[in-house]
């Protein structure tokens, strides 16, 4: 499992985790699309935005390996802002390649892209 050095481990001041420390010995947690309903807590929305911003700053629009990125946090963005970068895609692989769907991410989180980093 690739460890993304320099990637934030969590949202500062919270328990929202962005990375995992080690591979799960019972198997890889698959990434799956989770629905984001309008009534989600503001803290959950901040965590999604902070995670996407960290992905954008770390990888930009280039494909990246899932590695030690948290499956639960990825699942909140998967299928919309973060999409598979390979076909076939294995959602239960630490080696799976992903990429940011920039146009969708920009529409969902304009505050991240207004600054124009990457």
PDB file as gemmi writes it, atoms N, CA and C in Angstrom:
CRYST1    1.000    1.000    1.000  90.00  90.00  90.00 P 1                      
ATOM      1  N   UNK A   1       0.847  -1.180   0.000  1.00  0.00           N  
ATOM      2  CA  UNK A   1       0.000   0.000   0.000  1.00  0.00           C  
ATOM      3  C   UNK A   1       0.891   1.240   0.000  1.00  0.00           C  
ATOM      4  N   UNK A   2       0.672   2.067  -1.005  1.00  0.00           N  
ATOM      5  CA  UNK A   2       1.411   3.318  -1.119  1.00  0.00           C  
ATOM      6  C   UNK A   2       0.948   4.298  -0.049  1.00  0.00           C  
ATOM      7  N   UNK A   3       1.905   4.892   0.652  1.00  0.00           N  
ATOM      8  CA  UNK A   3       1.572   5.943   1.618  1.00  0.00           C  
ATOM      9  C   UNK A   3       1.876   7.284   0.976  1.00  0.00           C  
ATOM     10  N   UNK A   4       0.872   8.140   0.932  1.00  0.00           N  
ATOM     11  CA  UNK A   4       1.014   9.449   0.308  1.00  0.00           C  
ATOM     12  C   UNK A   4       1.659  10.403   1.319  1.00  0.00           C  
ATOM     13  N   UNK A   5       2.950  10.549   1.213  1.00  0.00           N  
ATOM     14  CA  UNK A   5       3.701  11.418   2.125  1.00  0.00           C  
ATOM     15  C   UNK A   5       3.281  12.869   1.930  1.00  0.00           C  
ATOM     16  N   UNK A   6       3.090  13.571   3.022  1.00  0.00           N  
ATOM     17  CA  UNK A   6       2.719  14.966   2.961  1.00  0.00           C  
ATOM     18  C   UNK A   6       1.220  15.203   2.867  1.00  0.00           C  
ATOM     19  N   UNK A   7       0.437  14.136   2.693  1.00  0.00           N  
ATOM     20  CA  UNK A   7      -1.015  14.287   2.627  1.00  0.00           C  
ATOM     21  C   UNK A   7      -1.543  14.388   4.056  1.00  0.00           C  
ATOM     22  N   UNK A   8      -2.459  15.323   4.344  1.00  0.00           N  
ATOM     23  CA  UNK A   8      -2.957  15.457   5.719  1.00  0.00           C  
ATOM     24  C   UNK A   8      -3.669  14.190   6.183  1.00  0.00           C  
ATOM     25  N   UNK A   9      -3.440  13.806   7.416  1.00  0.00           N  
ATOM     26  CA  UNK A   9      -4.038  12.597   7.971  1.00  0.00           C  
ATOM     27  C   UNK A   9      -5.492  12.765   8.367  1.00  0.00           C  
ATOM     28  N   UNK A  10      -5.885  14.003   8.663  1.00  0.00           N  
ATOM     29  CA  UNK A  10      -7.265  14.261   9.077  1.00  0.00           C  
ATOM     30  C   UNK A  10      -7.572  15.732   8.944  1.00  0.00           C  
ATOM     31  N   UNK A  11      -8.862  16.066   9.090  1.00  0.00           N  
ATOM     32  CA  UNK A  11      -9.278  17.458   9.113  1.00  0.00           C  
ATOM     33  C   UNK A  11      -8.834  18.042  10.441  1.00  0.00           C  
ATOM     34  N   UNK A  12      -8.034  19.104  10.440  1.00  0.00           N  
ATOM     35  CA  UNK A  12      -7.548  19.673  11.710  1.00  0.00           C  
ATOM     36  C   UNK A  12      -8.692  20.008  12.669  1.00  0.00           C  
ATOM     37  N   UNK A  13      -8.494  19.649  13.924  1.00  0.00           N  
ATOM     38  CA  UNK A  13      -9.470  19.943  14.966  1.00  0.00           C  
ATOM     39  C   UNK A  13     -10.694  19.051  14.939  1.00  0.00           C  
ATOM     40  N   UNK A  14     -10.617  17.910  14.241  1.00  0.00           N  
ATOM     41  CA  UNK A  14     -11.768  17.021  14.156  1.00  0.00           C  
ATOM     42  C   UNK A  14     -11.309  15.567  14.172  1.00  0.00           C  
ATOM     43  N   UNK A  15     -12.284  14.676  14.138  1.00  0.00           N  
ATOM     44  CA  UNK A  15     -11.996  13.244  14.031  1.00  0.00           C  
ATOM     45  C   UNK A  15     -12.243  12.718  12.620  1.00  0.00           C  
ATOM     46  N   UNK A  16     -12.364  13.619  11.644  1.00  0.00           N  
ATOM     47  CA  UNK A  16     -12.564  13.194  10.260  1.00  0.00           C  
ATOM     48  C   UNK A  16     -11.223  12.770   9.679  1.00  0.00           C  
ATOM     49  N   UNK A  17     -11.088  11.477   9.424  1.00  0.00           N  
ATOM     50  CA  UNK A  17      -9.837  10.885   8.972  1.00  0.00           C  
ATOM     51  C   UNK A  17      -9.731  10.945   7.457  1.00  0.00           C  
ATOM     52  N   UNK A  18      -8.534  11.263   6.953  1.00  0.00           N  
ATOM     53  CA  UNK A  18      -8.273  11.322   5.518  1.00  0.00           C  
ATOM     54  C   UNK A  18      -7.417  10.151   5.042  1.00  0.00           C  
ATOM     55  N   UNK A  19      -6.551   9.630   5.915  1.00  0.00           N  
ATOM     56  CA  UNK A  19      -5.671   8.520   5.544  1.00  0.00           C  
ATOM     57  C   UNK A  19      -5.757   7.428   6.599  1.00  0.00           C  
ATOM     58  N   UNK A  20      -5.278   6.241   6.210  1.00  0.00           N  
ATOM     59  CA  UNK A  20      -5.179   5.137   7.161  1.00  0.00           C  
ATOM     60  C   UNK A  20      -3.704   4.858   7.403  1.00  0.00           C  
ATOM     61  N   UNK A  21      -3.398   4.284   8.555  1.00  0.00           N  
ATOM     62  CA  UNK A  21      -1.989   4.051   8.905  1.00  0.00           C  
ATOM     63  C   UNK A  21      -1.413   2.805   8.267  1.00  0.00           C  
ATOM     64  N   UNK A  22      -2.231   1.750   8.197  1.00  0.00           N  
ATOM     65  CA  UNK A  22      -1.726   0.485   7.658  1.00  0.00           C  
ATOM     66  C   UNK A  22      -2.853  -0.245   6.935  1.00  0.00           C  
ATOM     67  N   UNK A  23      -2.470  -1.183   6.093  1.00  0.00           N  
ATOM     68  CA  UNK A  23      -3.441  -1.967   5.338  1.00  0.00           C  
ATOM     69  C   UNK A  23      -4.296  -2.803   6.285  1.00  0.00           C  
ATOM     70  N   UNK A  24      -5.540  -2.994   5.933  1.00  0.00           N  
ATOM     71  CA  UNK A  24      -6.454  -3.800   6.725  1.00  0.00           C  
ATOM     72  C   UNK A  24      -6.110  -5.275   6.527  1.00  0.00           C  
ATOM     73  N   UNK A  25      -5.743  -6.005   7.594  1.00  0.00           N  
ATOM     74  CA  UNK A  25      -5.352  -7.407   7.427  1.00  0.00           C  
ATOM     75  C   UNK A  25      -6.525  -8.310   7.024  1.00  0.00           C  
ATOM     76  N   UNK A  26      -7.769  -7.857   7.209  1.00  0.00           N  
ATOM     77  CA  UNK A  26      -8.941  -8.664   6.850  1.00  0.00           C  
ATOM     78  C   UNK A  26      -9.424  -8.372   5.441  1.00  0.00           C  
ATOM     79  N   UNK A  27      -8.746  -7.508   4.733  1.00  0.00           N  
ATOM     80  CA  UNK A  27      -9.140  -7.192   3.360  1.00  0.00           C  
ATOM     81  C   UNK A  27      -9.320  -5.700   3.172  1.00  0.00           C  
ATOM     82  N   UNK A  28      -9.273  -5.277   1.933  1.00  0.00           N  
ATOM     83  CA  UNK A  28      -9.358  -3.868   1.580  1.00  0.00           C  
ATOM     84  C   UNK A  28     -10.826  -3.426   1.622  1.00  0.00           C  
ATOM     85  N   UNK A  29     -11.085  -2.311   2.267  1.00  0.00           N  
ATOM     86  CA  UNK A  29     -12.431  -1.745   2.272  1.00  0.00           C  
ATOM     87  C   UNK A  29     -12.716  -1.166   0.887  1.00  0.00           C  
ATOM     88  N   UNK A  30     -13.770  -1.647   0.220  1.00  0.00           N  
ATOM     89  CA  UNK A  30     -14.047  -1.136  -1.124  1.00  0.00           C  
ATOM     90  C   UNK A  30     -14.571   0.301  -1.086  1.00  0.00           C  
ATOM     91  N   UNK A  31     -14.263   1.034  -2.148  1.00  0.00           N  
ATOM     92  CA  UNK A  31     -14.801   2.377  -2.325  1.00  0.00           C  
ATOM     93  C   UNK A  31     -16.166   2.212  -2.991  1.00  0.00           C  
ATOM     94  N   UNK A  32     -17.167   2.908  -2.474  1.00  0.00           N  
ATOM     95  CA  UNK A  32     -18.492   2.873  -3.089  1.00  0.00           C  
ATOM     96  C   UNK A  32     -19.097   4.266  -3.014  1.00  0.00           C  
ATOM     97  N   UNK A  33     -19.947   4.572  -3.938  1.00  0.00           N  
ATOM     98  CA  UNK A  33     -20.575   5.897  -3.964  1.00  0.00           C  
ATOM     99  C   UNK A  33     -21.561   6.018  -2.805  1.00  0.00           C  
ATOM    100  N   UNK A  34     -21.412   7.077  -2.027  1.00  0.00           N  
ATOM    101  CA  UNK A  34     -22.330   7.367  -0.930  1.00  0.00           C  
ATOM    102  C   UNK A  34     -23.095   8.640  -1.287  1.00  0.00           C  
ATOM    103  N   UNK A  35     -24.377   8.627  -1.037  1.00  0.00           N  
ATOM    104  CA  UNK A  35     -25.210   9.790  -1.364  1.00  0.00           C  
ATOM    105  C   UNK A  35     -24.995  10.906  -0.350  1.00  0.00           C  
ATOM    106  N   UNK A  36     -24.854  12.118  -0.847  1.00  0.00           N  
ATOM    107  CA  UNK A  36     -24.723  13.303   0.008  1.00  0.00           C  
ATOM    108  C   UNK A  36     -26.056  14.037  -0.018  1.00  0.00           C  
ATOM    109  N   UNK A  37     -26.800  13.918   1.050  1.00  0.00           N  
ATOM    110  CA  UNK A  37     -28.097  14.560   1.130  1.00  0.00           C  
ATOM    111  C   UNK A  37     -27.946  16.007   1.574  1.00  0.00           C  
ATOM    112  N   UNK A  38     -28.918  16.829   1.219  1.00  0.00           N  
ATOM    113  CA  UNK A  38     -28.870  18.266   1.505  1.00  0.00           C  
ATOM    114  C   UNK A  38     -28.844  18.569   2.997  1.00  0.00           C  
ATOM    115  N   UNK A  39     -29.349  17.665   3.820  1.00  0.00           N  
ATOM    116  CA  UNK A  39     -29.411  17.923   5.265  1.00  0.00           C  
ATOM    117  C   UNK A  39     -28.178  17.418   6.028  1.00  0.00           C  
ATOM    118  N   UNK A  40     -27.074  17.171   5.323  1.00  0.00           N  
ATOM    119  CA  UNK A  40     -25.846  16.747   6.017  1.00  0.00           C  
ATOM    120  C   UNK A  40     -25.350  17.851   6.931  1.00  0.00           C  
ATOM    121  N   UNK A  41     -24.695  17.446   8.000  1.00  0.00           N  
ATOM    122  CA  UNK A  41     -24.164  18.408   8.964  1.00  0.00           C  
ATOM    123  C   UNK A  41     -23.092  19.277   8.319  1.00  0.00           C  
ATOM    124  N   UNK A  42     -22.991  20.537   8.757  1.00  0.00           N  
ATOM    125  CA  UNK A  42     -21.945  21.426   8.224  1.00  0.00           C  
ATOM    126  C   UNK A  42     -20.537  20.861   8.399  1.00  0.00           C  
ATOM    127  N   UNK A  43     -20.290  20.164   9.501  1.00  0.00           N  
ATOM    128  CA  UNK A  43     -18.963  19.582   9.722  1.00  0.00           C  
ATOM    129  C   UNK A  43     -18.644  18.528   8.666  1.00  0.00           C  
ATOM    130  N   UNK A  44     -19.638  17.735   8.264  1.00  0.00           N  
ATOM    131  CA  UNK A  44     -19.435  16.736   7.210  1.00  0.00           C  
ATOM    132  C   UNK A  44     -19.123  17.408   5.876  1.00  0.00           C  
ATOM    133  N   UNK A  45     -19.820  18.485   5.591  1.00  0.00           N  
ATOM    134  CA  UNK A  45     -19.573  19.229   4.351  1.00  0.00           C  
ATOM    135  C   UNK A  45     -18.178  19.847   4.345  1.00  0.00           C  
ATOM    136  N   UNK A  46     -17.741  20.362   5.511  1.00  0.00           N  
ATOM    137  CA  UNK A  46     -16.375  20.915   5.617  1.00  0.00           C  
ATOM    138  C   UNK A  46     -15.331  19.828   5.394  1.00  0.00           C  
ATOM    139  N   UNK A  47     -15.586  18.637   5.933  1.00  0.00           N  
ATOM    140  CA  UNK A  47     -14.646  17.527   5.757  1.00  0.00           C  
ATOM    141  C   UNK A  47     -14.540  17.139   4.282  1.00  0.00           C  
ATOM    142  N   UNK A  48     -15.678  17.087   3.581  1.00  0.00           N  
ATOM    143  CA  UNK A  48     -15.648  16.773   2.143  1.00  0.00           C  
ATOM    144  C   UNK A  48     -14.831  17.811   1.383  1.00  0.00           C  
ATOM    145  N   UNK A  49     -15.081  19.084   1.670  1.00  0.00           N  
ATOM    146  CA  UNK A  49     -14.375  20.164   0.977  1.00  0.00           C  
ATOM    147  C   UNK A  49     -12.880  20.129   1.294  1.00  0.00           C  
ATOM    148  N   UNK A  50     -12.527  19.919   2.554  1.00  0.00           N  
ATOM    149  CA  UNK A  50     -11.110  19.888   2.937  1.00  0.00           C  
ATOM    150  C   UNK A  50     -10.397  18.697   2.300  1.00  0.00           C  
ATOM    151  N   UNK A  51     -11.067  17.550   2.233  1.00  0.00           N  
ATOM    152  CA  UNK A  51     -10.463  16.362   1.627  1.00  0.00           C  
ATOM    153  C   UNK A  51     -10.247  16.583   0.131  1.00  0.00           C  
ATOM    154  N   UNK A  52     -11.263  17.122  -0.553  1.00  0.00           N  
ATOM    155  CA  UNK A  52     -11.109  17.390  -1.986  1.00  0.00           C  
ATOM    156  C   UNK A  52     -10.019  18.425  -2.226  1.00  0.00           C  
ATOM    157  N   UNK A  53      -9.946  19.435  -1.384  1.00  0.00           N  
ATOM    158  CA  UNK A  53      -8.891  20.439  -1.531  1.00  0.00           C  
ATOM    159  C   UNK A  53      -7.511  19.814  -1.354  1.00  0.00           C  
ATOM    160  N   UNK A  54      -7.377  18.902  -0.383  1.00  0.00           N  
ATOM    161  CA  UNK A  54      -6.099  18.216  -0.183  1.00  0.00           C  
ATOM    162  C   UNK A  54      -5.755  17.350  -1.394  1.00  0.00           C  
ATOM    163  N   UNK A  55      -6.759  16.653  -1.944  1.00  0.00           N  
ATOM    164  CA  UNK A  55      -6.520  15.869  -3.162  1.00  0.00           C  
ATOM    165  C   UNK A  55      -6.056  16.767  -4.298  1.00  0.00           C  
ATOM    166  N   UNK A  56      -6.726  17.904  -4.477  1.00  0.00           N  
ATOM    167  CA  UNK A  56      -6.402  18.835  -5.557  1.00  0.00           C  
ATOM    168  C   UNK A  56      -4.993  19.391  -5.398  1.00  0.00           C  
ATOM    169  N   UNK A  57      -4.635  19.790  -4.185  1.00  0.00           N  
ATOM    170  CA  UNK A  57      -3.299  20.342  -3.936  1.00  0.00           C  
ATOM    171  C   UNK A  57      -2.219  19.285  -4.096  1.00  0.00           C  
ATOM    172  N   UNK A  58      -2.527  18.068  -3.711  1.00  0.00           N  
ATOM    173  CA  UNK A  58      -1.530  17.002  -3.749  1.00  0.00           C  
ATOM    174  C   UNK A  58      -1.365  16.394  -5.147  1.00  0.00           C  
ATOM    175  N   UNK A  59      -2.486  16.209  -5.884  1.00  0.00           N  
ATOM    176  CA  UNK A  59      -2.438  15.493  -7.158  1.00  0.00           C  
ATOM    177  C   UNK A  59      -2.835  16.323  -8.373  1.00  0.00           C  
ATOM    178  N   UNK A  60      -3.588  17.396  -8.170  1.00  0.00           N  
ATOM    179  CA  UNK A  60      -4.087  18.157  -9.311  1.00  0.00           C  
ATOM    180  C   UNK A  60      -5.015  17.314 -10.154  1.00  0.00           C  
ATOM    181  N   UNK A  61      -4.921  17.444 -11.480  1.00  0.00           N  
ATOM    182  CA  UNK A  61      -5.807  16.664 -12.343  1.00  0.00           C  
ATOM    183  C   UNK A  61      -5.165  15.364 -12.833  1.00  0.00           C  
ATOM    184  N   UNK A  62      -4.009  15.003 -12.266  1.00  0.00           N  
ATOM    185  CA  UNK A  62      -3.313  13.776 -12.654  1.00  0.00           C  
ATOM    186  C   UNK A  62      -3.922  12.563 -11.945  1.00  0.00           C  
ATOM    187  N   UNK A  63      -3.888  11.398 -12.583  1.00  0.00           N  
ATOM    188  CA  UNK A  63      -4.348  10.178 -11.904  1.00  0.00           C  
ATOM    189  C   UNK A  63      -3.477   9.895 -10.679  1.00  0.00           C  
ATOM    190  N   UNK A  64      -4.102   9.333  -9.658  1.00  0.00           N  
ATOM    191  CA  UNK A  64      -3.365   9.002  -8.434  1.00  0.00           C  
ATOM    192  C   UNK A  64      -3.802   7.648  -7.914  1.00  0.00           C  
ATOM    193  N   UNK A  65      -2.893   6.984  -7.205  1.00  0.00           N  
ATOM    194  CA  UNK A  65      -3.161   5.685  -6.616  1.00  0.00           C  
ATOM    195  C   UNK A  65      -3.915   5.863  -5.304  1.00  0.00           C  
ATOM    196  N   UNK A  66      -4.884   5.000  -5.063  1.00  0.00           N  
ATOM    197  CA  UNK A  66      -5.656   5.074  -3.826  1.00  0.00           C  
ATOM    198  C   UNK A  66      -4.746   4.983  -2.601  1.00  0.00           C  
ATOM    199  N   UNK A  67      -3.868   4.016  -2.561  1.00  0.00           N  
ATOM    200  CA  UNK A  67      -2.913   3.885  -1.467  1.00  0.00           C  
ATOM    201  C   UNK A  67      -3.561   3.945  -0.099  1.00  0.00           C  
ATOM    202  N   UNK A  68      -3.053   4.824   0.755  1.00  0.00           N  
ATOM    203  CA  UNK A  68      -3.542   4.898   2.134  1.00  0.00           C  
ATOM    204  C   UNK A  68      -4.663   5.919   2.330  1.00  0.00           C  
ATOM    205  N   UNK A  69      -5.287   6.367   1.253  1.00  0.00           N  
ATOM    206  CA  UNK A  69      -6.419   7.294   1.385  1.00  0.00           C  
ATOM    207  C   UNK A  69      -7.620   6.536   1.947  1.00  0.00           C  
ATOM    208  N   UNK A  70      -8.331   7.153   2.868  1.00  0.00           N  
ATOM    209  CA  UNK A  70      -9.432   6.514   3.573  1.00  0.00           C  
ATOM    210  C   UNK A  70     -10.601   6.218   2.636  1.00  0.00           C  
ATOM    211  N   UNK A  71     -11.056   4.960   2.615  1.00  0.00           N  
ATOM    212  CA  UNK A  71     -12.145   4.544   1.727  1.00  0.00           C  
ATOM    213  C   UNK A  71     -13.447   5.255   2.069  1.00  0.00           C  
ATOM    214  N   UNK A  72     -13.725   5.443   3.347  1.00  0.00           N  
ATOM    215  CA  UNK A  72     -14.950   6.124   3.739  1.00  0.00           C  
ATOM    216  C   UNK A  72     -14.994   7.555   3.244  1.00  0.00           C  
ATOM    217  N   UNK A  73     -13.895   8.272   3.384  1.00  0.00           N  
ATOM    218  CA  UNK A  73     -13.842   9.668   2.939  1.00  0.00           C  
ATOM    219  C   UNK A  73     -13.893   9.732   1.419  1.00  0.00           C  
ATOM    220  N   UNK A  74     -13.187   8.821   0.723  1.00  0.00           N  
ATOM    221  CA  UNK A  74     -13.250   8.780  -0.741  1.00  0.00           C  
ATOM    222  C   UNK A  74     -14.662   8.485  -1.228  1.00  0.00           C  
ATOM    223  N   UNK A  75     -15.382   7.633  -0.495  1.00  0.00           N  
ATOM    224  CA  UNK A  75     -16.721   7.228  -0.914  1.00  0.00           C  
ATOM    225  C   UNK A  75     -17.698   8.394  -0.963  1.00  0.00           C  
ATOM    226  N   UNK A  76     -17.496   9.420  -0.139  1.00  0.00           N  
ATOM    227  CA  UNK A  76     -18.375  10.587  -0.178  1.00  0.00           C  
ATOM    228  C   UNK A  76     -18.205  11.388  -1.472  1.00  0.00           C  
ATOM    229  N   UNK A  77     -17.050  11.248  -2.132  1.00  0.00           N  
ATOM    230  CA  UNK A  77     -16.776  11.980  -3.368  1.00  0.00           C  
ATOM    231  C   UNK A  77     -16.827  11.090  -4.611  1.00  0.00           C  
ATOM    232  N   UNK A  78     -16.764   9.768  -4.400  1.00  0.00           N  
ATOM    233  CA  UNK A  78     -16.624   8.808  -5.498  1.00  0.00           C  
ATOM    234  C   UNK A  78     -17.847   8.819  -6.416  1.00  0.00           C  
ATOM    235  N   UNK A  79     -17.572   8.762  -7.698  1.00  0.00           N  
ATOM    236  CA  UNK A  79     -18.625   8.733  -8.699  1.00  0.00           C  
ATOM    237  C   UNK A  79     -19.084  10.112  -9.119  1.00  0.00           C  
ATOM    238  N   UNK A  80     -18.573  11.134  -8.455  1.00  0.00           N  
ATOM    239  CA  UNK A  80     -18.896  12.520  -8.806  1.00  0.00           C  
ATOM    240  C   UNK A  80     -17.585  13.269  -9.001  1.00  0.00           C  
ATOM    241  N   UNK A  81     -17.022  13.769  -7.908  1.00  0.00           N  
ATOM    242  CA  UNK A  81     -15.781  14.562  -7.983  1.00  0.00           C  
ATOM    243  C   UNK A  81     -14.543  13.685  -8.173  1.00  0.00           C  
ATOM    244  N   UNK A  82     -14.572  12.469  -7.663  1.00  0.00           N  
ATOM    245  CA  UNK A  82     -13.456  11.524  -7.821  1.00  0.00           C  
ATOM    246  C   UNK A  82     -13.987  10.320  -8.587  1.00  0.00           C  
ATOM    247  N   UNK A  83     -13.316   9.985  -9.683  1.00  0.00           N  
ATOM    248  CA  UNK A  83     -13.771   8.899 -10.556  1.00  0.00           C  
ATOM    249  C   UNK A  83     -12.608   7.946 -10.846  1.00  0.00           C  
ATOM    250  N   UNK A  84     -12.927   6.724 -11.302  1.00  0.00           N  
ATOM    251  CA  UNK A  84     -11.858   5.796 -11.681  1.00  0.00           C  
ATOM    252  C   UNK A  84     -11.023   6.355 -12.829  1.00  0.00           C  
ATOM    253  N   UNK A  85      -9.742   6.072 -12.789  1.00  0.00           N  
ATOM    254  CA  UNK A  85      -8.843   6.510 -13.864  1.00  0.00           C  
ATOM    255  C   UNK A  85      -8.351   5.323 -14.673  1.00  0.00           C  
ATOM    256  N   UNK A  86      -8.979   4.169 -14.475  1.00  0.00           N  
ATOM    257  CA  UNK A  86      -8.583   2.965 -15.204  1.00  0.00           C  
ATOM    258  C   UNK A  86      -9.820   2.103 -15.453  1.00  0.00           C  
ATOM    259  N   UNK A  87      -9.716   1.258 -16.470  1.00  0.00           N  
ATOM    260  CA  UNK A  87     -10.787   0.337 -16.784  1.00  0.00           C  
ATOM    261  C   UNK A  87     -10.151  -0.998 -17.128  1.00  0.00           C  
ATOM    262  N   UNK A  88     -10.433  -2.057 -16.423  1.00  0.00           N  
ATOM    263  CA  UNK A  88     -11.403  -2.173 -15.346  1.00  0.00           C  
ATOM    264  C   UNK A  88     -10.894  -1.553 -14.050  1.00  0.00           C  
ATOM    265  N   UNK A  89     -11.831  -1.135 -13.224  1.00  0.00           N  
ATOM    266  CA  UNK A  89     -11.524  -0.508 -11.941  1.00  0.00           C  
ATOM    267  C   UNK A  89     -11.872  -1.482 -10.821  1.00  0.00           C  
ATOM    268  N   UNK A  90     -10.948  -1.672  -9.883  1.00  0.00           N  
ATOM    269  CA  UNK A  90     -11.185  -2.535  -8.728  1.00  0.00           C  
ATOM    270  C   UNK A  90     -11.381  -1.651  -7.502  1.00  0.00           C  
ATOM    271  N   UNK A  91     -12.619  -1.504  -7.005  1.00  0.00           N  
ATOM    272  CA  UNK A  91     -12.865  -0.626  -5.858  1.00  0.00           C  
ATOM    273  C   UNK A  91     -12.276  -1.157  -4.556  1.00  0.00           C  
ATOM    274  N   UNK A  92     -11.802  -2.413  -4.557  1.00  0.00           N  
ATOM    275  CA  UNK A  92     -11.237  -3.014  -3.353  1.00  0.00           C  
ATOM    276  C   UNK A  92      -9.742  -3.259  -3.522  1.00  0.00           C  
ATOM    277  N   UNK A  93      -9.044  -2.303  -4.127  1.00  0.00           N  
ATOM    278  CA  UNK A  93      -7.600  -2.431  -4.322  1.00  0.00           C  
ATOM    279  C   UNK A  93      -6.903  -1.154  -3.870  1.00  0.00           C  
ATOM    280  N   UNK A  94      -5.839  -1.315  -3.104  1.00  0.00           N  
ATOM    281  CA  UNK A  94      -5.031  -0.161  -2.713  1.00  0.00           C  
ATOM    282  C   UNK A  94      -4.279   0.411  -3.922  1.00  0.00           C  
ATOM    283  N   UNK A  95      -4.141  -0.383  -4.994  1.00  0.00           N  
ATOM    284  CA  UNK A  95      -3.424   0.048  -6.191  1.00  0.00           C  
ATOM    285  C   UNK A  95      -4.325   0.716  -7.226  1.00  0.00           C  
ATOM    286  N   UNK A  96      -5.625   0.800  -6.961  1.00  0.00           N  
ATOM    287  CA  UNK A  96      -6.577   1.377  -7.913  1.00  0.00           C  
ATOM    288  C   UNK A  96      -6.215   2.828  -8.222  1.00  0.00           C  
ATOM    289  N   UNK A  97      -6.362   3.206  -9.488  1.00  0.00           N  
ATOM    290  CA  UNK A  97      -6.079   4.579  -9.912  1.00  0.00           C  
ATOM    291  C   UNK A  97      -7.367   5.391  -9.968  1.00  0.00           C  
ATOM    292  N   UNK A  98      -7.299   6.589  -9.422  1.00  0.00           N  
ATOM    293  CA  UNK A  98      -8.419   7.522  -9.386  1.00  0.00           C  
ATOM    294  C   UNK A  98      -7.973   8.844  -9.974  1.00  0.00           C  
ATOM    295  N   UNK A  99      -8.932   9.725 -10.251  1.00  0.00           N  
ATOM    296  CA  UNK A  99      -8.603  11.072 -10.683  1.00  0.00           C  
ATOM    297  C   UNK A  99      -9.749  11.994 -10.294  1.00  0.00           C  
ATOM    298  N   UNK A 100      -9.443  13.268 -10.219  1.00  0.00           N  
ATOM    299  CA  UNK A 100     -10.465  14.268  -9.918  1.00  0.00           C  
ATOM    300  C   UNK A 100     -11.154  14.657 -11.221  1.00  0.00           C  
ATOM    301  N   UNK A 101     -12.462  14.611 -11.228  1.00  0.00           N  
ATOM    302  CA  UNK A 101     -13.274  15.088 -12.347  1.00  0.00           C  
ATOM    303  C   UNK A 101     -13.417  16.589 -12.136  1.00  0.00           C  
ATOM    304  N   UNK A 102     -12.524  17.359 -12.721  1.00  0.00           N  
ATOM    305  CA  UNK A 102     -12.357  18.775 -12.401  1.00  0.00           C  
ATOM    306  C   UNK A 102     -13.629  19.589 -12.612  1.00  0.00           C  
ATOM    307  N   UNK A 103     -14.327  19.396 -13.704  1.00  0.00           N  
ATOM    308  CA  UNK A 103     -15.528  20.191 -13.961  1.00  0.00           C  
ATOM    309  C   UNK A 103     -16.606  19.950 -12.911  1.00  0.00           C  
ATOM    310  N   UNK A 104     -16.792  18.697 -12.521  1.00  0.00           N  
ATOM    311  CA  UNK A 104     -17.788  18.363 -11.497  1.00  0.00           C  
ATOM    312  C   UNK A 104     -17.340  18.904 -10.144  1.00  0.00           C  
ATOM    313  N   UNK A 105     -16.056  18.736  -9.824  1.00  0.00           N  
ATOM    314  CA  UNK A 105     -15.528  19.224  -8.550  1.00  0.00           C  
ATOM    315  C   UNK A 105     -15.652  20.747  -8.453  1.00  0.00           C  
ATOM    316  N   UNK A 106     -15.376  21.422  -9.538  1.00  0.00           N  
ATOM    317  CA  UNK A 106     -15.491  22.889  -9.569  1.00  0.00           C  
ATOM    318  C   UNK A 106     -16.935  23.330  -9.341  1.00  0.00           C  
ATOM    319  N   UNK A 107     -17.896  22.614  -9.904  1.00  0.00           N  
ATOM    320  CA  UNK A 107     -19.310  22.951  -9.720  1.00  0.00           C  
ATOM    321  C   UNK A 107     -19.770  22.647  -8.291  1.00  0.00           C  
ATOM    322  N   UNK A 108     -19.264  21.561  -7.706  1.00  0.00           N  
ATOM    323  CA  UNK A 108     -19.680  21.164  -6.361  1.00  0.00           C  
ATOM    324  C   UNK A 108     -19.001  21.969  -5.269  1.00  0.00           C  
ATOM    325  N   UNK A 109     -17.738  22.319  -5.473  1.00  0.00           N  
ATOM    326  CA  UNK A 109     -16.937  23.012  -4.463  1.00  0.00           C  
ATOM    327  C   UNK A 109     -16.211  24.202  -5.105  1.00  0.00           C  
ATOM    328  N   UNK A 110     -16.939  25.219  -5.539  1.00  0.00           N  
ATOM    329  CA  UNK A 110     -16.289  26.340  -6.235  1.00  0.00           C  
ATOM    330  C   UNK A 110     -15.276  27.082  -5.371  1.00  0.00           C  
ATOM    331  N   UNK A 111     -15.441  27.063  -4.063  1.00  0.00           N  
ATOM    332  CA  UNK A 111     -14.512  27.767  -3.171  1.00  0.00           C  
ATOM    333  C   UNK A 111     -13.095  27.209  -3.248  1.00  0.00           C  
ATOM    334  N   UNK A 112     -12.948  25.961  -3.608  1.00  0.00           N  
ATOM    335  CA  UNK A 112     -11.624  25.329  -3.717  1.00  0.00           C  
ATOM    336  C   UNK A 112     -10.904  25.806  -4.973  1.00  0.00           C  
ATOM    337  N   UNK A 113     -11.640  25.937  -6.051  1.00  0.00           N  
ATOM    338  CA  UNK A 113     -11.032  26.195  -7.356  1.00  0.00           C  
ATOM    339  C   UNK A 113     -10.954  27.680  -7.697  1.00  0.00           C  
ATOM    340  N   UNK A 114     -11.648  28.529  -6.951  1.00  0.00           N  
ATOM    341  CA  UNK A 114     -11.580  29.963  -7.215  1.00  0.00           C  
ATOM    342  C   UNK A 114     -10.177  30.507  -7.004  1.00  0.00           C  
ATOM    343  N   UNK A 115      -9.442  29.885  -6.045  1.00  0.00           N  
ATOM    344  CA  UNK A 115      -8.077  30.304  -5.765  1.00  0.00           C  
ATOM    345  C   UNK A 115      -7.106  29.914  -6.873  1.00  0.00           C  
ATOM    346  N   UNK A 116      -7.443  28.843  -7.616  1.00  0.00           N  
ATOM    347  CA  UNK A 116      -6.632  28.448  -8.757  1.00  0.00           C  
ATOM    348  C   UNK A 116      -5.330  27.772  -8.413  1.00  0.00           C  
ATOM    349  N   UNK A 117      -5.295  26.906  -7.392  1.00  0.00           N  
ATOM    350  CA  UNK A 117      -4.069  26.191  -7.060  1.00  0.00           C  
ATOM    351  C   UNK A 117      -4.006  24.865  -7.796  1.00  0.00           C  
ATOM    352  N   UNK A 118      -2.805  24.285  -7.872  1.00  0.00           N  
ATOM    353  CA  UNK A 118      -2.537  22.931  -8.373  1.00  0.00           C  
ATOM    354  C   UNK A 118      -1.168  22.837  -8.954  1.00  0.00           C  
TER     355      UNK A 118                                                      
END                                                                             
